[in-house]
Structures are given as structure tokens and as C-alpha cells.
């Protein structure tokens, strides 16, 4: 049975004026990586990685294969054995390695590759495990612009792995227990130095011998996850007590990062207005930032928010809490094994969107696999043709509409202000920024040329200082 995860998204902006909607829906698809029969209604046949539990990392390769790893060892529920352990006997000495492999699932064939060893560029070989049960746990993954996988581990190792051959392209040691890495659109890797991060190392895509740049002066307690904007200018660090810290550099990786602000720093539940365990920050291809919290069973909260960077990271939506873990209340819709719904999102340690932005993969720590959700972004639904926004400006509908290939977008400023005009396609993907400058009071018209675009609906978004309005236009060739 599918559950609606995210309903209609109503954009209520900083001015308090709600004037647009984005039809943005998510539905639970499947437990695409499944470790236990208890977690499914489809029996043992649905288990494709027996014993997989406490997921901690997930990423997508360019070829669509799903990379993932867990915090604890695999234990087969039928045999009660640990299938990934390696026994090494040298003379009379026996050593057992507790291995936490990388698993690579091909959704098209259902085949799973198990990677236990890392073939390093210098010819050495690393085992993804240690001599004690707690060693070498997964700490998160990311995908670089070439489709290669950045995998981070608790022993301080960070690997850039060729998504086709599984060979290590580069290896870096932080000296800490690491956390989820981030990668910008130029391939620079951002890696915190531990779960009590004091710095973030930035690694050049062509040289991992030493940091290209470093973000220092961090004092935020427990930090398990981070994200970076595609342009590398914004770095988001998830903390246990302070929300998401945003560091900003005007020059991206070539500049100095400073703490800019704190995003969604509090959550109000049961009188608690200070504690917020930021558990995940994930960039959506449409340019929105998803932020998730850990489900606190005592305080009774847990949620995921959608933030819009074009509105100074205002919260423009949140997931409904009835699809999260609610104080151990058992919903009657459980699996035959008594497992709470697999679409519950109690503690997302890592997540990944596909390039189109219509598939969401969650590494749920308190579950038995990787959860897949599918979604649609139908686009911005405009209200009336004439929108007066908080006495700041008036946006008129474009004319002609439909158009081929040009149309005029008129707007009137009621005061001098900084203006940006952006255009998006029907799936919410950014087509281009056409105005980004200070403009004076009065009526203005922008001539939009869609010569290089395919026929279809497009949406224009006008931002005047911190006020926003949107419109819909149809290109017919």
C-alpha cells in the first residue's frame, strides 16, 4: 500500500503573502534494499541483501545503480551467521575481520555487488572492516559530477571510487571519525574531520594529497552530516543542538568561509523550543534544500523541511508527521512481521535524489534497508494575472501567451530594489537567471526569448528584495 509522503506545497513567503503553489507529491515506492523479511509484506523473496540493517549511506552512480552501506555488520536472520566476516590464518594465529562492505544494487537486474576491499592507486589494498565489531563503519556517501562515488568511513578514510571498475581513484585520511561528505558541481569534495567536527577539509578533484582549502573555527558538538550547494559557495553543517549551520564564501572554494546563519534552529514540541537534532541536509536538483531532524521519542517530534535559497532559506514546506515515527504508536498498517511501516522516516542518516529529482532514496538508520520514494513536481500554479505583492511590486502576466518564440514579462516596482528573474521548466528545473540587478521605481518589461527551448509550460519567478511572485507561460512552436 502506498502512502502519500508529501502533499501540496504552499509557498508562504517572508512577507506573509501566499500567492503560489507547487504541486509537489511524494509516495512510498519500495524498500529497494531489504535485509529482513520482517520489513516487508512480500515475504522472503523481497530480501535482496540478507541481514542488512541500520543503513548509514546511500548514493547513486551515473548509471543509476544504488550504492549503500550500513553501520553494523550484516547478520543473516535465517542462519544467524555474519556472511561478510573474513577469517585470516597466519601460521597458528587466527584473525577475524568484521567487514562493513559497500553494496551496489542494479535496479534493472536486481543483481548486487559486494565490495569488501579497496584497491588503492598505490597498489595497496584496504579491507572495509577491522578486528573489532565497531571498526570501519560507514559514515555517508556522495556522487561527484563524473558519477564517481565518495565514500566516508569512521576510521577517517575517504575514498573516491570509480563507479564502473570499483577501483579507488583517490584516498584521503582525516584523522577523525568522519561524517557524510558533500561535493560541488566542479568536483571539490567537502569532508568534516569527525562527528565532533572542528574543521571541514576541501579536496581538489585532481589532488587529494592535502586540503585545497579548509573551513575552521567550528564548534558545534555532534555533527554527522553536511551538504554543499552546487556552486560551492554555501556549506551546510548539521548539528545535534543548533540546527543547520550555513557557511558562506563569496568566491566559493577559492575564498574564506564564514558562518552566515543558522537554518531551522529550533523545533517547537512539548514546550521544547531549543533542541533540534539536524540529521540531514540534501540538495534537490530543482534548487531546494531538504533538511531532516532525528525523531526524539521523548519530545515527540521529527520532521523534514523544504527550504528555498531564493527566499533566504525560508521554510516553504514540511513533511507530514503522521508518516514519521510517532512516539511508538503502532499504526494498524504494519507488515506481517509486526514491523512499523517501511515508509516511516525516523532517522535518515543519508539520502540521494536522482538527477531528474523525481526519486528519493533514504538510508533509514532504524530500518532494514534503503527506502525509495517517487515524486512529481508539476510546477508553479499561478493565481490571478495581476499580483500585488506586499506593496513592494506588481507582477503582470506575460503577453502574448501562448507565445512563439518571445513573450513580454511586465512588472512594476513600487520602490527601488534588487530584482532577480528566473525561469523554470515544468519539472522545476532552473532554466536560467535573466535579471539580477538593482532596478528603479516604475514599470519594467522583460522580453523573454524561448528560441532554444522545447514546447511546453514554463514558470517565471520574480524576486524583489525578499518578496516573490510567480507566473506560468506556454511556449508553442
Secondary structure as a PSIPRED ss2 file (coil, helix, strand):
# PSIPRED VFORMAT (PSIPRED V4.0)

   1 X C   1.000  0.000  0.000
   2 X C   1.000  0.000  0.000
   3 X C   1.000  0.000  0.000
   4 X E   0.000  0.000  1.000
   5 X E   0.000  0.000  1.000
   6 X E   0.000  0.000  1.000
   7 X C   1.000  0.000  0.000
   8 X C   1.000  0.000  0.000
   9 X E   0.000  0.000  1.000
  10 X E   0.000  0.000  1.000
  11 X E   0.000  0.000  1.000
  12 X E   0.000  0.000  1.000
  13 X C   1.000  0.000  0.000
  14 X C   1.000  0.000  0.000
  15 X C   1.000  0.000  0.000
  16 X C   1.000  0.000  0.000
  17 X C   1.000  0.000  0.000
  18 X E   0.000  0.000  1.000
  19 X E   0.000  0.000  1.000
  20 X E   0.000  0.000  1.000
  21 X E   0.000  0.000  1.000
  22 X E   0.000  0.000  1.000
  23 X E   0.000  0.000  1.000
  24 X E   0.000  0.000  1.000
  25 X E   0.000  0.000  1.000
  26 X E   0.000  0.000  1.000
  27 X E   0.000  0.000  1.000
  28 X E   0.000  0.000  1.000
  29 X E   0.000  0.000  1.000
  30 X E   0.000  0.000  1.000
  31 X E   0.000  0.000  1.000
  32 X E   0.000  0.000  1.000
  33 X E   0.000  0.000  1.000
  34 X E   0.000  0.000  1.000
  35 X C   1.000  0.000  0.000
  36 X C   1.000  0.000  0.000
  37 X H   0.000  1.000  0.000
  38 X H   0.000  1.000  0.000
  39 X H   0.000  1.000  0.000
  40 X C   1.000  0.000  0.000
  41 X C   1.000  0.000  0.000
  42 X C   1.000  0.000  0.000
  43 X C   1.000  0.000  0.000
  44 X H   0.000  1.000  0.000
  45 X H   0.000  1.000  0.000
  46 X H   0.000  1.000  0.000
  47 X C   1.000  0.000  0.000
  48 X C   1.000  0.000  0.000
  49 X C   1.000  0.000  0.000
  50 X C   1.000  0.000  0.000
  51 X C   1.000  0.000  0.000
  52 X C   1.000  0.000  0.000
  53 X C   1.000  0.000  0.000
  54 X C   1.000  0.000  0.000
  55 X E   0.000  0.000  1.000
  56 X E   0.000  0.000  1.000
  57 X E   0.000  0.000  1.000
  58 X E   0.000  0.000  1.000
  59 X E   0.000  0.000  1.000
  60 X E   0.000  0.000  1.000
  61 X C   1.000  0.000  0.000
  62 X C   1.000  0.000  0.000
  63 X C   1.000  0.000  0.000
  64 X C   1.000  0.000  0.000
  65 X C   1.000  0.000  0.000
  66 X E   0.000  0.000  1.000
  67 X E   0.000  0.000  1.000
  68 X E   0.000  0.000  1.000
  69 X E   0.000  0.000  1.000
  70 X E   0.000  0.000  1.000
  71 X C   1.000  0.000  0.000
  72 X C   1.000  0.000  0.000
  73 X C   1.000  0.000  0.000
  74 X C   1.000  0.000  0.000
  75 X C   1.000  0.000  0.000
  76 X C   1.000  0.000  0.000
  77 X C   1.000  0.000  0.000
  78 X C   1.000  0.000  0.000
  79 X C   1.000  0.000  0.000
  80 X C   1.000  0.000  0.000
  81 X C   1.000  0.000  0.000
  82 X C   1.000  0.000  0.000
  83 X C   1.000  0.000  0.000
  84 X C   1.000  0.000  0.000
  85 X C   1.000  0.000  0.000
  86 X E   0.000  0.000  1.000
  87 X E   0.000  0.000  1.000
  88 X E   0.000  0.000  1.000
  89 X E   0.000  0.000  1.000
  90 X E   0.000  0.000  1.000
  91 X C   1.000  0.000  0.000
  92 X C   1.000  0.000  0.000
  93 X E   0.000  0.000  1.000
  94 X E   0.000  0.000  1.000
  95 X E   0.000  0.000  1.000
  96 X E   0.000  0.000  1.000
  97 X E   0.000  0.000  1.000
  98 X E   0.000  0.000  1.000
  99 X E   0.000  0.000  1.000
 100 X C   1.000  0.000  0.000
 101 X C   1.000  0.000  0.000
 102 X E   0.000  0.000  1.000
 103 X E   0.000  0.000  1.000
 104 X E   0.000  0.000  1.000
 105 X E   0.000  0.000  1.000
 106 X C   1.000  0.000  0.000
 107 X C   1.000  0.000  0.000
 108 X C   1.000  0.000  0.000
 109 X C   1.000  0.000  0.000
 110 X C   1.000  0.000  0.000
 111 X C   1.000  0.000  0.000
 112 X E   0.000  0.000  1.000
 113 X E   0.000  0.000  1.000
 114 X E   0.000  0.000  1.000
 115 X E   0.000  0.000  1.000
 116 X C   1.000  0.000  0.000
 117 X E   0.000  0.000  1.000
 118 X E   0.000  0.000  1.000
 119 X E   0.000  0.000  1.000
 120 X C   1.000  0.000  0.000
 121 X C   1.000  0.000  0.000
 122 X C   1.000  0.000  0.000
 123 X C   1.000  0.000  0.000
 124 X C   1.000  0.000  0.000
 125 X E   0.000  0.000  1.000
 126 X E   0.000  0.000  1.000
 127 X E   0.000  0.000  1.000
 128 X C   1.000  0.000  0.000
 129 X E   0.000  0.000  1.000
 130 X E   0.000  0.000  1.000
 131 X C   1.000  0.000  0.000
 132 X C   1.000  0.000  0.000
 133 X C   1.000  0.000  0.000
 134 X C   1.000  0.000  0.000
 135 X C   1.000  0.000  0.000
 136 X C   1.000  0.000  0.000
 137 X C   1.000  0.000  0.000
 138 X E   0.000  0.000  1.000
 139 X E   0.000  0.000  1.000
 140 X E   0.000  0.000  1.000
 141 X E   0.000  0.000  1.000
 142 X E   0.000  0.000  1.000
 143 X E   0.000  0.000  1.000
 144 X C   1.000  0.000  0.000
 145 X C   1.000  0.000  0.000
 146 X C   1.000  0.000  0.000
 147 X C   1.000  0.000  0.000
 148 X C   1.000  0.000  0.000
 149 X E   0.000  0.000  1.000
 150 X E   0.000  0.000  1.000
 151 X E   0.000  0.000  1.000
 152 X E   0.000  0.000  1.000
 153 X E   0.000  0.000  1.000
 154 X C   1.000  0.000  0.000
 155 X C   1.000  0.000  0.000
 156 X C   1.000  0.000  0.000
 157 X E   0.000  0.000  1.000
 158 X E   0.000  0.000  1.000
 159 X E   0.000  0.000  1.000
 160 X E   0.000  0.000  1.000
 161 X E   0.000  0.000  1.000
 162 X C   1.000  0.000  0.000
 163 X C   1.000  0.000  0.000
 164 X C   1.000  0.000  0.000
 165 X C   1.000  0.000  0.000
 166 X C   1.000  0.000  0.000
 167 X C   1.000  0.000  0.000
 168 X E   0.000  0.000  1.000
 169 X E   0.000  0.000  1.000
 170 X E   0.000  0.000  1.000
 171 X E   0.000  0.000  1.000
 172 X E   0.000  0.000  1.000
 173 X E   0.000  0.000  1.000
 174 X C   1.000  0.000  0.000
 175 X C   1.000  0.000  0.000
 176 X C   1.000  0.000  0.000
 177 X C   1.000  0.000  0.000
 178 X C   1.000  0.000  0.000
 179 X C   1.000  0.000  0.000
 180 X C   1.000  0.000  0.000
 181 X C   1.000  0.000  0.000
 182 X E   0.000  0.000  1.000
 183 X E   0.000  0.000  1.000
 184 X C   1.000  0.000  0.000
 185 X C   1.000  0.000  0.000
 186 X C   1.000  0.000  0.000
 187 X C   1.000  0.000  0.000
 188 X C   1.000  0.000  0.000
 189 X E   0.000  0.000  1.000
 190 X E   0.000  0.000  1.000
 191 X E   0.000  0.000  1.000
 192 X E   0.000  0.000  1.000
 193 X C   1.000  0.000  0.000
 194 X C   1.000  0.000  0.000
 195 X C   1.000  0.000  0.000
 196 X C   1.000  0.000  0.000
 197 X C   1.000  0.000  0.000
 198 X C   1.000  0.000  0.000
 199 X C   1.000  0.000  0.000
 200 X E   0.000  0.000  1.000
 201 X E   0.000  0.000  1.000
 202 X E   0.000  0.000  1.000
 203 X E   0.000  0.000  1.000
 204 X E   0.000  0.000  1.000
 205 X C   1.000  0.000  0.000
 206 X C   1.000  0.000  0.000
 207 X E   0.000  0.000  1.000
 208 X C   1.000  0.000  0.000
 209 X C   1.000  0.000  0.000
 210 X C   1.000  0.000  0.000
 211 X C   1.000  0.000  0.000
 212 X C   1.000  0.000  0.000
 213 X E   0.000  0.000  1.000
 214 X E   0.000  0.000  1.000
 215 X E   0.000  0.000  1.000
 216 X C   1.000  0.000  0.000
 217 X C   1.000  0.000  0.000
 218 X C   1.000  0.000  0.000
 219 X C   1.000  0.000  0.000
 220 X C   1.000  0.000  0.000
 221 X C   1.000  0.000  0.000
 222 X C   1.000  0.000  0.000
 223 X C   1.000  0.000  0.000
 224 X C   1.000  0.000  0.000
 225 X E   0.000  0.000  1.000
 226 X E   0.000  0.000  1.000
 227 X E   0.000  0.000  1.000
 228 X E   0.000  0.000  1.000
 229 X C   1.000  0.000  0.000
 230 X C   1.000  0.000  0.000
 231 X C   1.000  0.000  0.000
 232 X C   1.000  0.000  0.000
 233 X C   1.000  0.000  0.000
 234 X E   0.000  0.000  1.000
 235 X E   0.000  0.000  1.000
 236 X E   0.000  0.000  1.000
 237 X E   0.000  0.000  1.000
 238 X E   0.000  0.000  1.000
 239 X C   1.000  0.000  0.000
 240 X C   1.000  0.000  0.000
 241 X C   1.000  0.000  0.000
 242 X C   1.000  0.000  0.000
 243 X C   1.000  0.000  0.000
 244 X E   0.000  0.000  1.000
 245 X E   0.000  0.000  1.000
 246 X E   0.000  0.000  1.000
 247 X E   0.000  0.000  1.000
 248 X E   0.000  0.000  1.000
 249 X C   1.000  0.000  0.000
 250 X C   1.000  0.000  0.000
 251 X C   1.000  0.000  0.000
 252 X H   0.000  1.000  0.000
 253 X H   0.000  1.000  0.000
 254 X H   0.000  1.000  0.000
 255 X C   1.000  0.000  0.000
 256 X C   1.000  0.000  0.000
 257 X C   1.000  0.000  0.000
 258 X E   0.000  0.000  1.000
 259 X E   0.000  0.000  1.000
 260 X E   0.000  0.000  1.000
 261 X E   0.000  0.000  1.000
 262 X E   0.000  0.000  1.000
 263 X E   0.000  0.000  1.000
 264 X C   1.000  0.000  0.000
 265 X C   1.000  0.000  0.000
 266 X C   1.000  0.000  0.000
 267 X C   1.000  0.000  0.000
 268 X C   1.000  0.000  0.000
 269 X E   0.000  0.000  1.000
 270 X C   1.000  0.000  0.000
 271 X C   1.000  0.000  0.000
 272 X E   0.000  0.000  1.000
 273 X C   1.000  0.000  0.000
 274 X C   1.000  0.000  0.000
 275 X C   1.000  0.000  0.000
 276 X C   1.000  0.000  0.000
 277 X C   1.000  0.000  0.000
 278 X E   0.000  0.000  1.000
 279 X E   0.000  0.000  1.000
 280 X E   0.000  0.000  1.000
 281 X E   0.000  0.000  1.000
 282 X E   0.000  0.000  1.000
 283 X E   0.000  0.000  1.000
 284 X C   1.000  0.000  0.000
 285 X C   1.000  0.000  0.000
 286 X C   1.000  0.000  0.000
 287 X C   1.000  0.000  0.000
 288 X E   0.000  0.000  1.000
 289 X E   0.000  0.000  1.000
 290 X E   0.000  0.000  1.000
 291 X E   0.000  0.000  1.000
 292 X E   0.000  0.000  1.000
 293 X E   0.000  0.000  1.000
 294 X C   1.000  0.000  0.000
 295 X C   1.000  0.000  0.000
 296 X E   0.000  0.000  1.000
 297 X C   1.000  0.000  0.000
 298 X C   1.000  0.000  0.000
 299 X C   1.000  0.000  0.000
 300 X C   1.000  0.000  0.000
 301 X E   0.000  0.000  1.000
 302 X C   1.000  0.000  0.000
 303 X C   1.000  0.000  0.000
 304 X E   0.000  0.000  1.000
 305 X E   0.000  0.000  1.000
 306 X E   0.000  0.000  1.000
 307 X E   0.000  0.000  1.000
 308 X E   0.000  0.000  1.000
 309 X H   0.000  1.000  0.000
 310 X H   0.000  1.000  0.000
 311 X H   0.000  1.000  0.000
 312 X C   1.000  0.000  0.000
 313 X C   1.000  0.000  0.000
 314 X E   0.000  0.000  1.000
 315 X E   0.000  0.000  1.000
 316 X E   0.000  0.000  1.000
 317 X E   0.000  0.000  1.000
 318 X E   0.000  0.000  1.000
 319 X C   1.000  0.000  0.000
 320 X C   1.000  0.000  0.000
 321 X H   0.000  1.000  0.000
 322 X H   0.000  1.000  0.000
 323 X H   0.000  1.000  0.000
 324 X C   1.000  0.000  0.000
 325 X C   1.000  0.000  0.000
 326 X C   1.000  0.000  0.000
 327 X C   1.000  0.000  0.000
 328 X C   1.000  0.000  0.000
 329 X C   1.000  0.000  0.000
 330 X C   1.000  0.000  0.000
 331 X C   1.000  0.000  0.000
 332 X C   1.000  0.000  0.000
 333 X C   1.000  0.000  0.000
 334 X C   1.000  0.000  0.000
 335 X C   1.000  0.000  0.000
 336 X C   1.000  0.000  0.000
 337 X C   1.000  0.000  0.000
 338 X C   1.000  0.000  0.000
 339 X C   1.000  0.000  0.000
 340 X C   1.000  0.000  0.000
 341 X C   1.000  0.000  0.000
 342 X C   1.000  0.000  0.000
 343 X C   1.000  0.000  0.000
 344 X C   1.000  0.000  0.000
 345 X C   1.000  0.000  0.000
 346 X C   1.000  0.000  0.000
 347 X C   1.000  0.000  0.000
 348 X E   0.000  0.000  1.000
 349 X E   0.000  0.000  1.000
 350 X E   0.000  0.000  1.000
 351 X E   0.000  0.000  1.000
 352 X E   0.000  0.000  1.000
 353 X E   0.000  0.000  1.000
 354 X C   1.000  0.000  0.000
 355 X C   1.000  0.000  0.000
 356 X C   1.000  0.000  0.000
 357 X C   1.000  0.000  0.000
 358 X C   1.000  0.000  0.000
 359 X E   0.000  0.000  1.000
 360 X E   0.000  0.000  1.000
 361 X E   0.000  0.000  1.000
 362 X E   0.000  0.000  1.000
 363 X E   0.000  0.000  1.000
 364 X E   0.000  0.000  1.000
 365 X C   1.000  0.000  0.000
 366 X C   1.000  0.000  0.000
 367 X C   1.000  0.000  0.000
 368 X C   1.000  0.000  0.000
 369 X E   0.000  0.000  1.000
 370 X E   0.000  0.000  1.000
 371 X E   0.000  0.000  1.000
 372 X E   0.000  0.000  1.000
 373 X E   0.000  0.000  1.000
 374 X E   0.000  0.000  1.000
 375 X E   0.000  0.000  1.000
 376 X E   0.000  0.000  1.000
 377 X E   0.000  0.000  1.000
 378 X E   0.000  0.000  1.000
 379 X E   0.000  0.000  1.000
 380 X E   0.000  0.000  1.000
 381 X E   0.000  0.000  1.000
 382 X E   0.000  0.000  1.000
 383 X C   1.000  0.000  0.000
 384 X C   1.000  0.000  0.000
 385 X C   1.000  0.000  0.000
 386 X C   1.000  0.000  0.000
 387 X E   0.000  0.000  1.000
 388 X E   0.000  0.000  1.000
 389 X E   0.000  0.000  1.000
 390 X C   1.000  0.000  0.000
 391 X C   1.000  0.000  0.000
 392 X C   1.000  0.000  0.000
 393 X E   0.000  0.000  1.000
 394 X E   0.000  0.000  1.000
 395 X E   0.000  0.000  1.000
 396 X C   1.000  0.000  0.000
 397 X C   1.000  0.000  0.000
 398 X C   1.000  0.000  0.000
 399 X E   0.000  0.000  1.000
 400 X C   1.000  0.000  0.000
 401 X C   1.000  0.000  0.000
 402 X C   1.000  0.000  0.000
 403 X E   0.000  0.000  1.000
 404 X C   1.000  0.000  0.000
 405 X C   1.000  0.000  0.000
 406 X E   0.000  0.000  1.000
 407 X E   0.000  0.000  1.000
 408 X E   0.000  0.000  1.000
 409 X E   0.000  0.000  1.000
 410 X E   0.000  0.000  1.000
 411 X E   0.000  0.000  1.000
 412 X E   0.000  0.000  1.000
 413 X E   0.000  0.000  1.000
 414 X C   1.000  0.000  0.000
 415 X C   1.000  0.000  0.000
 416 X C   1.000  0.000  0.000
 417 X E   0.000  0.000  1.000
 418 X E   0.000  0.000  1.000
 419 X E   0.000  0.000  1.000
 420 X E   0.000  0.000  1.000
 421 X E   0.000  0.000  1.000
 422 X E   0.000  0.000  1.000
 423 X E   0.000  0.000  1.000
 424 X E   0.000  0.000  1.000
 425 X E   0.000  0.000  1.000
 426 X C   1.000  0.000  0.000
 427 X C   1.000  0.000  0.000
 428 X C   1.000  0.000  0.000
 429 X C   1.000  0.000  0.000
 430 X E   0.000  0.000  1.000
 431 X E   0.000  0.000  1.000
 432 X E   0.000  0.000  1.000
 433 X E   0.000  0.000  1.000
 434 X E   0.000  0.000  1.000
 435 X E   0.000  0.000  1.000
 436 X E   0.000  0.000  1.000
 437 X E   0.000  0.000  1.000
 438 X E   0.000  0.000  1.000
 439 X E   0.000  0.000  1.000
 440 X C   1.000  0.000  0.000
 441 X C   1.000  0.000  0.000
 442 X E   0.000  0.000  1.000
 443 X E   0.000  0.000  1.000
 444 X E   0.000  0.000  1.000
 445 X E   0.000  0.000  1.000
 446 X E   0.000  0.000  1.000
 447 X E   0.000  0.000  1.000
 448 X E   0.000  0.000  1.000
 449 X E   0.000  0.000  1.000
 450 X C   1.000  0.000  0.000
 451 X C   1.000  0.000  0.000
 452 X C   1.000  0.000  0.000
 453 X C   1.000  0.000  0.000
 454 X C   1.000  0.000  0.000
 455 X C   1.000  0.000  0.000
 456 X E   0.000  0.000  1.000
 457 X E   0.000  0.000  1.000
 458 X E   0.000  0.000  1.000
 459 X E   0.000  0.000  1.000
 460 X E   0.000  0.000  1.000
 461 X E   0.000  0.000  1.000
 462 X E   0.000  0.000  1.000
 463 X E   0.000  0.000  1.000
 464 X E   0.000  0.000  1.000
 465 X C   1.000  0.000  0.000
 466 X C   1.000  0.000  0.000
 467 X E   0.000  0.000  1.000
 468 X E   0.000  0.000  1.000
 469 X E   0.000  0.000  1.000
 470 X E   0.000  0.000  1.000
 471 X E   0.000  0.000  1.000
 472 X E   0.000  0.000  1.000
 473 X E   0.000  0.000  1.000
 474 X E   0.000  0.000  1.000
 475 X E   0.000  0.000  1.000
 476 X C   1.000  0.000  0.000
 477 X C   1.000  0.000  0.000
